[in-house]
Amino acid sequence: MRNTVEITDANFEEIMGTDKVVLVDFWATWCGPCKVVAPSVEELADEYEGRAVVGKVDVDNNPQVANQFGIRSIPTLLFFKNGQVVDKLVGALPKSKIERTLENWV
């Protein structure tokens, strides 16, 4: 991970306090499709540095946050604005689709 932020049960609320859009990638180490999406998420973290916060939640290590948002399948990408979910993508989607969704909120 480069500019991606590790989001945990402990720091979730603090990260949501930003005035920027927050893209959260819910993933797990054993998840094949998550590994497909990870490079795109990391590239977007670099490309949107200063304009958006891009973070990752390991659902196995942070069940509280995953349960709070009803994460049932991974990868799930949630987009937050002012601490509220404004968009959601599920599955191993191409970077272009993730970026288009992010652009709607930046």
PyMOL commands that set and color helices and strands:
alter all, ss='L'
color gray80, all
select helices_A, chain A and resi 12-16+32-47+63-68+95-103
alter helices_A, ss='H'
color red, helices_A
select strands_A, chain A and resi 5-6+21-27+52-58+76-81+84-90
alter strands_A, ss='S'
color yellow, strands_A
deselect
rebuild
show_as cartoon
